[in-house]
Amino acid sequence: MSEMSAQETLPYHEAVPGAVLERLENGSLIVAADKLLQLGTYLRDHEGYDLLSSVTGVDYLGYKGRDASNRFEVVYHLYSTKRGGGPLVLKVRMPESNPELPSVVSVWPGAELQEREIWDLYGIRFTGHPNLRRILLWEGFNGHPMRKDWHEAYYEEEHKPFRSRHPNGHHVLAEDRAPWHDNVFYPEGWDPEIWQEPIVQYRLPTDPSLGTTGDLPTERIVVNFGPQHPSTHGVFRMIVTLEGETIVGLEPEVGYLHRNHEKIGERNTYLMNMPFTDRLDYLCSMSNNLGYALAVEKLIGAEVPERAEYLRIIMVELTRIINHLLAIGFLLNDLGAFFTPVLYAFEERELILDLFEEAAGSRMMCNYMRFGGVAHDVSEDWLERCRYLVNERLPRRVDELERLLTENEIVVARCKGVGYLSPEDAIALSVTGPLLRASGVQYDIRKAEPYSIYDRFDFEIPVYHGCDVYDRYRVRVAEIRQSIRILQQALKDIPPGEIQSGKKQHLLRVPPGEVYSRIEAPKGELGFYIVSDGSPNPFRYHIRAPSFVNLTALGPMSVGYKVADAIINLGSIDIVLGETDR
């Protein structure tokens, strides 16, 4: 091979010699583990890949063409917030004997929680990680459950539908099936008499310059907020180090709602996973459906009829309005203003959920999208009521909400200048969605990498530069107005026609391959990474959850502020624990 062709085959060859081992047909780069940090720094500083969106682990045990020498793989999806466009995909392969690679937290701090998740579920070790411990499971958990050879207690079969449930067409009661006690596994040499739960060492600040100053000496203390606490928006815990009333360290602790959605997803058939996506961000069922549908459609090459495309946009933009109204209402609740803003949020939400219920048959768990379209059409009467909502009622209600809140002296005093997150830090921490745009970064996937039919609509990306809780509120109000603008256009132009391409299929065989598909969900980038081996079930099914990744910024944006500020900082991120923990 000539020098020129070698450089074409192995990009960045001259910049970081030996870093890129192979370029795959889909454009992904196989990277040497010992050159990963050097290549990552070069890509960030010289090629503009400043946003590490997703870090994903894969266990290829049993996959055709893979053996023990490259059983494990970590996949990085890099984007440029300045150029937009699609990702640069890096892959590092590791043997099953010692799956280990360097942490990229020093290059992209947003990898911190995602690397911990991969360690927890796959047992892949990241050397140099500042806090490598389990994140979704407890420290005494045995094994790494996303590995293909890990079987839980009461394990039945690898893939659904389980044949043991209906042998010969007849249902068998659970108590009449296999003896469950033979299916419970413990670590080798485990003795319940002497076992002790591991002690968790939380990251506590050591910088003496943090905290209070003055003549009054104070002692640093650690306080837990949650996991059961009104301020934590669900089963979530903040481990806060205080000096007086000043926060000098904050670490988020998640996993209390974890049910291993992804393990379930790899046992389900492709279509079975659609209603499971409803349970991620359970306030944004329609958006979850769309993100998953687009990923599978990329793999199978499905086309979506025009009317179905419009119905999808209508449903997800109504969902964005619901989410932002509730985010504003809950934020005000965190500030102590309980009744009026929450009433505004829930009243409008109920009217939109009435439309969802009529279209999908359910208010919250809609299960509405299908590969190649949507499950049900809507009537002309439904469209007229939706037009009334977006043309008349919602604009008036948003005006009223702003009159109540935007110049409210308590809202301004409590939110302005609180929870500062610079644009550089927001990008480095892999923050997306309203949180990123409130830090002055004009990045929205609907514009940066358009999907569905968003390129047909005239709308703007609201951006504010205060980098604080107040501007996160203002961004969401402005995005509600832009969603109304998109809805007005979609409802005006929606054509008649089919809502599903081809015939409905309950069992879908997806050709071998992989895909990462992402959407601008209400809380930020929602991505689905799927690897297919040609069977009716996903070989790898991973969700890049914005609620989870955005939590990386909670500690940095809270240090130096007061206890009460931590509560509204969390509220301004807008998390849902079903999506965070999966």
C-alpha positions as CSV (number, residue, x, y, z in Angstrom):
1,M,0.0,0.0,0.0
2,S,1.4,3.4,-0.9
3,E,1.8,6.2,1.6
4,M,-1.0,8.2,0.1
5,S,-3.5,5.3,0.2
6,A,-2.5,4.5,3.7
7,Q,-3.3,8.0,4.8
8,E,-6.7,7.8,3.1
9,T,-7.5,4.5,4.7
10,L,-6.3,5.5,8.1
11,P,-7.3,9.1,8.7
12,Y,-5.3,11.2,11.2
13,H,-2.4,8.9,10.4
14,E,0.2,11.7,10.3
15,A,-1.3,13.6,13.3
16,V,-1.4,10.7,15.6
17,P,0.7,7.8,14.1
18,G,-0.5,4.4,15.0
19,A,-3.8,5.6,16.5
20,V,-6.2,4.4,13.8
21,L,-5.8,0.6,13.2
22,E,-8.6,0.2,10.6
23,R,-11.4,2.1,8.9
24,L,-14.6,0.1,8.6
25,E,-17.0,0.3,5.7
26,N,-19.5,2.4,7.7
27,G,-16.8,5.0,8.4
28,S,-16.1,3.9,12.0
29,L,-12.5,4.0,13.1
30,I,-10.9,1.2,15.1
31,V,-8.5,2.9,17.5
32,A,-5.6,1.5,19.5
33,A,-6.3,1.8,23.2
34,D,-2.9,3.2,24.0
35,K,-3.4,6.1,21.5
36,L,-7.0,6.9,22.4
37,L,-6.3,9.9,24.6
38,Q,-3.8,11.4,22.2
39,L,-6.2,11.0,19.3
40,G,-9.1,12.3,21.3
41,T,-7.2,15.4,22.2
42,Y,-6.3,16.0,18.6
43,L,-9.9,15.5,17.4
44,R,-11.1,17.9,20.0
45,D,-8.5,20.7,19.6
46,H,-7.9,20.5,15.8
47,E,-10.8,18.8,14.2
48,G,-13.6,20.5,16.2
49,Y,-15.1,17.4,17.7
50,D,-15.9,19.1,21.0
51,L,-19.1,17.1,22.0
52,L,-18.7,13.5,23.1
53,S,-22.3,12.6,22.8
54,S,-22.4,8.9,23.6
55,V,-20.1,6.2,25.1
56,T,-21.4,2.7,24.7
57,G,-20.2,-0.8,25.6
58,V,-20.8,-3.9,23.6
59,D,-20.2,-7.6,24.4
60,Y,-19.8,-9.5,21.1
61,L,-19.7,-13.0,22.6
62,G,-21.5,-15.3,20.1
63,Y,-21.5,-12.7,17.3
64,K,-20.4,-14.1,14.0
65,G,-16.9,-13.2,13.1
66,R,-15.8,-12.1,16.6
67,D,-13.7,-14.2,19.0
68,A,-12.2,-13.9,22.5
69,S,-9.4,-11.6,21.3
70,N,-11.9,-8.8,20.5
71,R,-14.9,-9.8,22.5
72,F,-15.6,-6.3,24.0
73,E,-15.9,-3.0,22.3
74,V,-16.4,0.6,23.5
75,V,-18.0,3.0,21.0
76,Y,-17.6,6.8,21.1
77,H,-19.9,9.1,19.0
78,L,-18.3,12.5,18.5
79,Y,-19.9,15.6,17.1
80,S,-19.0,19.2,16.4
81,T,-21.3,21.8,17.9
82,K,-20.0,24.4,15.5
83,R,-20.3,22.5,12.2
84,G,-23.3,20.3,13.0
85,G,-23.7,17.2,10.9
86,G,-23.2,13.5,11.6
87,P,-20.8,11.8,14.0
88,L,-17.3,10.6,13.9
89,V,-17.4,7.1,15.5
90,L,-14.4,5.7,17.3
91,K,-14.2,2.0,18.5
92,V,-11.7,0.4,20.9
93,R,-11.7,-3.4,21.0
94,M,-10.5,-5.5,23.9
95,P,-10.0,-9.2,24.8
96,E,-12.2,-11.0,27.2
97,S,-9.2,-11.7,29.5
98,N,-8.6,-8.1,30.5
99,P,-11.0,-5.6,29.1
100,E,-9.3,-2.3,29.9
101,L,-8.7,1.1,28.3
102,P,-7.9,4.6,29.3
103,S,-10.6,6.9,30.6
104,V,-11.3,9.9,28.3
105,V,-12.7,12.0,31.2
106,S,-9.6,14.2,31.0
107,V,-10.4,15.0,27.3
108,W,-14.2,15.0,27.5
109,P,-15.5,15.2,31.1
110,G,-19.0,14.3,29.9
111,A,-17.8,10.7,29.7
112,E,-17.7,10.3,33.5
113,L,-21.1,8.8,34.2
114,Q,-21.2,6.9,31.0
115,E,-17.9,5.2,31.7
116,R,-19.1,4.2,35.1
117,E,-22.2,2.7,33.6
118,I,-20.1,0.6,31.2
119,W,-17.9,-0.6,34.1
120,D,-21.0,-1.4,36.1
121,L,-22.8,-3.4,33.4
122,Y,-19.9,-4.8,31.4
123,G,-16.9,-4.9,33.7
124,I,-14.8,-2.9,31.3
125,R,-12.2,-1.0,33.4
126,F,-11.3,2.6,32.6
127,T,-7.8,3.4,33.9
128,G,-7.5,7.0,35.2
129,H,-11.2,7.5,35.8
130,P,-11.6,9.8,38.8
131,N,-14.4,7.8,40.4
132,L,-14.7,4.3,38.9
133,R,-17.4,2.5,40.9
134,R,-20.8,1.1,40.2
135,I,-23.5,3.6,39.3
136,L,-26.8,1.8,38.6
137,L,-26.2,-1.3,40.8
138,W,-25.1,-1.5,44.4
139,E,-21.4,-2.1,45.2
140,G,-22.0,-5.7,46.5
141,F,-23.6,-6.8,43.2
142,N,-22.1,-10.0,41.7
143,G,-21.1,-9.8,38.1
144,H,-21.8,-7.4,35.2
145,P,-25.3,-8.1,33.9
146,M,-25.1,-6.8,30.3
147,R,-22.5,-9.5,29.5
148,K,-23.9,-12.1,27.2
149,D,-23.0,-15.0,29.6
150,W,-24.5,-13.4,32.7
151,H,-27.8,-15.0,33.8
152,E,-29.9,-13.6,36.6
153,A,-31.8,-15.6,39.2
154,Y,-34.8,-17.3,37.7
155,Y,-33.3,-17.0,34.2
156,E,-35.4,-18.8,31.6
157,E,-34.3,-18.2,28.1
158,E,-32.2,-15.7,26.1
159,H,-34.9,-14.3,23.9
160,K,-38.6,-13.6,24.1
161,P,-41.2,-15.0,23.5
162,F,-40.1,-17.5,26.1
163,R,-41.1,-21.0,25.0
164,S,-41.3,-22.2,28.6
165,R,-44.3,-19.9,29.2
166,H,-46.6,-21.6,26.7
167,P,-45.2,-25.1,25.9
168,N,-47.4,-26.8,23.2
169,G,-49.6,-23.8,23.3
170,H,-50.6,-24.2,26.9
171,H,-49.7,-21.8,29.7
172,V,-47.8,-23.2,32.6
173,L,-48.0,-21.7,36.1
174,A,-44.7,-20.3,37.5
175,E,-44.8,-22.6,40.5
176,D,-45.0,-25.6,38.2
177,R,-42.0,-24.7,36.1
178,A,-38.3,-25.4,36.7
179,P,-37.1,-25.4,40.4
180,W,-36.1,-21.8,40.9
181,H,-33.6,-22.6,43.7
182,D,-31.3,-24.2,41.1
183,N,-31.3,-21.0,39.2
184,V,-29.8,-18.6,41.8
185,F,-26.1,-17.9,41.4
186,Y,-23.6,-16.6,44.0
187,P,-20.0,-15.6,43.7
188,E,-17.5,-18.4,44.0
189,G,-16.6,-19.0,47.6
190,W,-19.3,-16.6,48.9
191,D,-20.2,-17.2,52.5
192,P,-23.3,-15.3,53.9
193,E,-22.0,-15.6,57.4
194,I,-18.9,-13.6,56.9
195,W,-19.8,-11.3,54.0
196,Q,-19.9,-7.6,54.6
197,E,-21.2,-4.9,52.3
198,P,-18.4,-2.9,50.6
199,I,-17.8,0.6,51.9
200,V,-18.4,3.2,49.3
201,Q,-15.9,6.0,49.1
202,Y,-17.6,9.1,47.7
203,R,-15.6,11.8,46.1
204,L,-15.2,14.6,48.6
205,P,-13.6,17.9,47.9
206,T,-10.1,18.5,49.2
207,D,-9.5,22.0,48.0
208,P,-9.3,24.2,51.2
209,S,-10.0,27.3,49.2
210,L,-13.6,26.2,48.7
211,G,-16.3,27.2,51.1
212,T,-16.7,30.0,53.6
213,T,-14.2,32.7,54.5
214,G,-14.0,34.9,57.5
215,D,-13.3,34.6,61.3
216,L,-16.0,32.0,62.1
217,P,-14.5,28.5,61.9
218,T,-16.8,25.9,60.4
219,E,-16.6,22.1,60.1
220,R,-17.3,20.4,56.8
221,I,-20.2,18.0,56.9
222,V,-21.8,15.6,54.4
223,V,-25.5,15.7,54.0
224,N,-27.8,13.4,52.0
225,F,-30.7,14.8,50.0
226,G,-32.8,11.8,49.1
227,P,-33.2,9.2,47.9
228,Q,-36.7,9.8,49.3
229,H,-37.0,13.6,49.4
230,P,-39.5,16.1,47.9
231,S,-36.6,18.0,46.3
232,T,-35.1,15.2,44.3
233,H,-37.9,14.7,41.7
234,G,-38.0,11.0,42.4
235,V,-35.8,8.3,43.9
236,F,-32.6,10.2,43.6
237,R,-29.9,11.2,46.0
238,M,-27.5,14.1,46.2
239,I,-24.4,13.6,48.4
240,V,-23.6,17.2,49.4
241,T,-20.5,18.4,51.3
242,L,-21.2,21.6,53.1
243,E,-19.1,24.2,54.8
244,G,-21.7,26.2,56.7
245,E,-24.4,26.8,54.1
246,T,-22.0,26.7,51.2
247,I,-21.8,23.7,48.9
248,V,-18.1,22.6,48.4
249,G,-18.9,19.3,46.8
250,L,-21.9,17.5,45.3
251,E,-22.1,14.0,43.8
252,P,-25.3,12.6,42.2
253,E,-26.3,9.0,43.2
254,V,-28.7,7.2,40.8
255,G,-29.8,3.7,40.2
256,Y,-32.6,3.3,42.7
257,L,-35.1,2.9,39.8
258,H,-32.8,0.7,37.7
259,R,-34.5,-2.4,36.1
260,N,-32.0,-3.0,33.3
261,H,-34.2,-1.8,30.5
262,E,-31.4,-2.6,28.0
263,K,-31.1,-6.2,29.0
264,I,-34.9,-6.5,28.6
265,G,-34.5,-4.8,25.3
266,E,-32.0,-7.4,24.0
267,R,-34.4,-10.2,24.9
268,N,-37.5,-8.5,23.4
269,T,-38.2,-8.6,19.7
270,Y,-37.8,-5.2,17.9
271,L,-41.5,-4.4,18.1
272,M,-41.8,-5.5,21.7
273,N,-39.4,-2.7,22.7
274,M,-41.7,0.1,21.4
275,P,-44.0,0.2,24.5
276,F,-40.9,-0.2,26.8
277,T,-39.6,3.1,25.4
278,D,-42.7,4.7,26.8
279,R,-41.4,4.0,30.3
280,L,-38.1,5.9,29.9
281,D,-39.0,9.5,30.1
282,Y,-42.6,8.8,31.1
283,L,-43.6,12.4,30.5
284,C,-42.4,12.2,26.9
285,S,-43.7,8.9,25.5
286,M,-44.2,10.1,22.0
287,S,-40.6,11.4,21.7
288,N,-39.2,8.1,23.0
289,N,-41.2,6.2,20.4
290,L,-39.9,8.4,17.6
291,G,-36.3,8.1,18.6
292,Y,-36.5,4.3,18.6
293,A,-38.5,4.1,15.4
294,L,-36.0,6.2,13.5
295,A,-33.1,4.0,14.6
296,V,-34.8,0.7,13.5
297,E,-36.0,2.4,10.2
298,K,-32.4,3.3,9.4
299,L,-31.4,-0.4,9.8
300,I,-34.3,-1.8,7.7
301,G,-34.4,1.1,5.2
302,A,-38.1,1.8,5.8
303,E,-39.8,4.8,4.3
304,V,-42.6,6.7,6.1
305,P,-45.7,8.0,4.4
306,E,-46.2,11.8,4.3
307,R,-49.2,11.9,6.6
308,A,-47.4,9.7,9.1
309,E,-44.4,12.1,9.1
310,Y,-46.7,15.0,9.9
311,L,-48.5,13.1,12.6
312,R,-45.2,12.2,14.2
313,I,-44.0,15.9,14.3
314,I,-47.4,17.0,15.7
315,M,-47.2,14.4,18.5
316,V,-43.6,15.1,19.5
317,E,-43.9,18.9,19.4
318,L,-47.0,18.6,21.6
319,T,-44.9,16.4,23.9
320,R,-42.2,19.2,24.0
321,I,-44.8,21.7,25.2
322,I,-46.0,19.2,27.9
323,N,-42.5,18.6,29.1
324,H,-41.5,22.3,29.2
325,L,-44.7,23.3,31.0
326,L,-44.1,20.7,33.6
327,A,-40.4,21.6,33.9
328,I,-41.3,25.2,34.6
329,G,-44.1,24.2,37.0
330,F,-41.8,21.9,39.0
331,L,-39.0,24.5,39.1
332,L,-41.4,27.0,40.6
333,N,-42.5,24.3,43.0
334,D,-38.8,23.9,44.0
335,L,-38.8,27.6,44.7
336,G,-41.8,27.3,47.0
337,A,-44.4,28.8,44.7
338,F,-46.7,25.7,44.6
339,F,-50.2,26.4,43.3
340,T,-50.4,28.8,40.3
341,P,-47.6,27.7,37.9
342,V,-48.2,24.0,38.5
343,L,-51.9,24.6,37.8
344,Y,-51.1,26.3,34.5
345,A,-48.8,23.5,33.6
346,F,-51.1,20.6,34.4
347,E,-54.3,22.2,33.0
348,E,-52.7,22.6,29.5
349,R,-51.1,19.2,29.8
350,E,-54.4,17.5,30.4
351,L,-55.9,19.0,27.2
352,I,-53.0,17.7,25.2
353,L,-53.2,14.3,26.9
354,D,-56.9,14.2,25.9
355,L,-55.7,14.3,22.3
356,F,-53.1,11.6,22.9
357,E,-55.7,9.4,24.5
358,E,-58.0,9.7,21.5
359,A,-55.2,9.1,19.0
360,A,-53.2,6.4,20.7
361,G,-55.6,4.9,23.3
362,S,-53.5,6.0,26.2
363,R,-52.6,9.3,27.9
364,M,-49.0,8.6,29.1
365,M,-47.8,5.3,27.7
366,C,-48.8,6.0,24.2
367,N,-47.1,3.2,22.2
368,Y,-48.1,5.2,19.1
369,M,-45.2,5.0,16.6
370,R,-44.5,2.0,14.4
371,F,-41.6,1.2,12.1
372,G,-42.7,2.8,8.8
373,G,-45.4,5.0,10.3
374,V,-47.8,5.3,13.2
375,A,-50.3,2.9,14.7
376,H,-53.5,4.9,14.2
377,D,-54.8,7.9,12.2
378,V,-56.6,10.9,13.6
379,S,-60.0,12.3,12.5
380,E,-60.6,15.8,11.0
381,D,-62.4,16.7,14.2
382,W,-59.2,15.8,16.2
383,L,-57.1,18.0,13.9
384,E,-59.6,20.9,14.4
385,R,-59.4,20.7,18.2
386,C,-55.6,20.6,18.0
387,R,-55.6,23.6,15.7
388,Y,-57.7,25.5,18.2
389,L,-55.3,24.6,21.0
390,V,-52.1,25.7,19.1
391,N,-53.6,28.7,17.3
392,E,-55.6,30.2,20.1
393,R,-55.4,28.7,23.6
394,L,-51.8,27.8,24.1
395,P,-50.3,31.2,22.9
396,R,-52.6,33.0,25.4
397,R,-51.7,30.7,28.2
398,V,-48.0,31.1,27.6
399,D,-48.4,34.9,27.6
400,E,-50.2,34.6,31.0
401,L,-47.5,32.4,32.4
402,E,-44.8,34.8,31.3
403,R,-46.7,37.8,32.9
404,L,-46.7,35.8,36.2
405,L,-43.1,34.6,36.2
406,T,-40.6,36.3,33.9
407,E,-40.3,39.6,35.8
408,N,-41.5,38.1,39.2
409,E,-39.0,39.6,41.7
410,I,-38.8,36.3,43.7
411,V,-38.1,34.3,40.5
412,V,-35.5,36.8,39.4
413,A,-33.8,37.0,42.8
414,R,-33.6,33.2,43.3
415,C,-32.7,32.2,39.8
416,K,-30.5,34.9,38.2
417,G,-26.8,34.2,38.6
418,V,-27.5,30.8,40.2
419,G,-26.1,27.5,38.8
420,Y,-23.7,29.1,36.4
421,L,-22.5,26.8,33.7
422,S,-20.3,28.3,31.0
423,P,-20.7,27.4,27.3
424,E,-17.3,25.7,27.3
425,D,-18.1,23.6,30.4
426,A,-21.5,22.7,29.1
427,I,-20.0,21.3,25.9
428,A,-17.2,19.5,27.7
429,L,-19.7,17.9,30.1
430,S,-21.7,16.5,27.1
431,V,-24.8,18.6,28.2
432,T,-27.5,18.9,25.5
433,G,-31.0,20.4,25.2
434,P,-32.3,23.5,26.9
435,L,-29.5,23.3,29.4
436,L,-26.9,23.7,26.6
437,R,-28.8,26.5,24.8
438,A,-29.3,28.4,28.1
439,S,-25.5,28.5,28.2
440,G,-25.3,30.3,24.9
441,V,-24.6,27.3,22.6
442,Q,-26.9,27.3,19.6
443,Y,-27.1,23.6,19.0
444,D,-30.3,21.7,18.3
445,I,-30.3,18.4,16.5
446,R,-33.4,19.4,14.5
447,K,-31.1,21.9,12.8
448,A,-27.7,20.4,13.2
449,E,-28.6,17.0,11.8
450,P,-32.2,17.2,10.6
451,Y,-34.4,14.1,10.8
452,S,-37.9,13.2,9.8
453,I,-39.3,16.3,8.0
454,Y,-38.0,19.1,10.3
455,D,-36.2,20.7,7.4
456,R,-39.6,21.7,6.0
457,F,-40.6,23.9,8.9
458,D,-39.6,27.5,9.7
459,F,-38.5,27.8,13.3
460,E,-35.7,29.3,15.4
461,I,-33.4,27.9,18.1
462,P,-33.8,30.0,21.2
463,V,-30.5,30.8,22.9
464,Y,-29.8,32.8,26.1
465,H,-26.4,33.7,27.5
466,G,-27.0,34.0,31.2
467,C,-25.8,30.4,31.8
468,D,-28.0,30.2,34.9
469,V,-31.3,28.8,36.2
470,Y,-33.2,31.9,35.1
471,D,-32.2,31.5,31.5
472,R,-33.0,27.8,31.6
473,Y,-36.5,28.8,32.4
474,R,-36.5,31.4,29.6
475,V,-35.2,29.0,27.0
476,R,-38.1,26.6,27.8
477,V,-40.7,29.3,27.5
478,A,-39.2,30.3,24.1
479,E,-39.1,26.7,22.9
480,I,-42.8,26.3,23.7
481,R,-43.4,29.2,21.4
482,Q,-41.3,27.7,18.7
483,S,-43.1,24.3,19.1
484,I,-46.4,26.2,18.7
485,R,-45.0,27.7,15.5
486,I,-44.0,24.3,14.1
487,L,-47.4,22.8,15.0
488,Q,-49.2,25.6,13.3
489,Q,-47.4,24.9,10.1
490,A,-47.8,21.1,10.4
491,L,-51.5,21.3,11.1
492,K,-51.9,23.6,8.1
493,D,-50.0,21.4,5.7
494,I,-50.8,17.8,6.8
495,P,-51.8,15.8,3.7
496,P,-54.3,12.9,3.4
497,G,-53.0,9.4,2.7
498,E,-51.6,6.3,4.3
499,I,-50.1,6.2,7.8
500,Q,-48.1,3.0,7.5
501,S,-45.7,1.8,4.7
502,G,-46.1,-1.8,3.8
503,K,-47.9,-4.4,5.8
504,K,-47.9,-4.5,9.6
505,Q,-45.3,-7.0,10.9
506,H,-45.2,-8.4,14.4
507,L,-41.9,-10.2,13.9
508,L,-39.2,-8.1,12.2
509,R,-35.9,-9.4,10.9
510,V,-33.4,-6.7,10.7
511,P,-30.3,-7.1,8.5
512,P,-27.0,-7.3,10.3
513,G,-25.4,-4.0,11.0
514,E,-25.4,-1.1,13.5
515,V,-26.9,2.3,13.9
516,Y,-26.9,5.3,16.2
517,S,-29.9,7.5,15.7
518,R,-30.6,10.6,17.8
519,I,-33.4,13.2,18.2
520,E,-33.8,16.5,19.9
521,A,-36.0,15.2,22.7
522,P,-37.4,17.8,25.2
523,K,-34.7,17.2,27.7
524,G,-31.8,17.0,25.2
525,E,-30.2,14.4,22.9
526,L,-32.0,11.1,23.1
527,G,-30.0,8.4,21.2
528,F,-30.5,4.8,20.4
529,Y,-27.5,2.6,19.5
530,I,-28.5,-0.7,18.0
531,V,-26.4,-3.7,16.8
532,S,-28.2,-6.3,14.8
533,D,-27.0,-9.8,14.1
534,G,-29.9,-10.6,11.7
535,S,-32.2,-12.2,14.3
536,P,-35.6,-11.0,15.4
537,N,-34.0,-9.5,18.6
538,P,-31.5,-6.6,18.9
539,F,-28.0,-8.0,19.7
540,R,-27.2,-4.6,21.4
541,Y,-29.8,-2.1,22.5
542,H,-28.5,1.1,24.2
543,I,-30.2,4.3,25.1
544,R,-28.2,7.5,25.4
545,A,-30.5,9.2,27.9
546,P,-30.4,13.0,28.3
547,S,-31.6,12.9,31.9
548,F,-28.6,10.7,32.8
549,V,-25.9,12.5,30.9
550,N,-27.0,16.0,31.8
551,L,-26.6,15.1,35.5
552,T,-22.8,15.2,34.9
553,A,-23.2,19.0,35.2
554,L,-25.0,19.0,38.5
555,G,-21.9,19.0,40.7
556,P,-19.9,21.6,38.8
557,M,-22.9,24.0,38.6
558,S,-23.7,23.7,42.4
559,V,-20.2,24.2,44.0
560,G,-20.0,27.6,45.6
561,Y,-23.7,28.1,46.0
562,K,-26.1,27.6,48.9
563,V,-28.1,24.5,49.9
564,A,-31.4,25.9,48.6
565,D,-29.7,26.6,45.3
566,A,-28.8,22.9,44.8
567,I,-32.6,22.2,44.7
568,I,-33.3,24.6,41.9
569,N,-30.1,23.6,40.1
570,L,-31.5,20.1,39.9
571,G,-34.9,21.3,38.9
572,S,-33.4,23.4,36.1
573,I,-31.7,20.3,34.6
574,D,-35.2,18.6,34.3
575,I,-34.6,14.9,34.9
576,V,-36.9,12.0,34.9
577,L,-35.6,9.0,36.9
578,G,-37.1,6.4,34.6
579,E,-34.9,7.7,31.8
580,T,-31.9,8.3,34.1
581,D,-31.8,4.8,35.6
582,R,-33.4,2.9,32.8
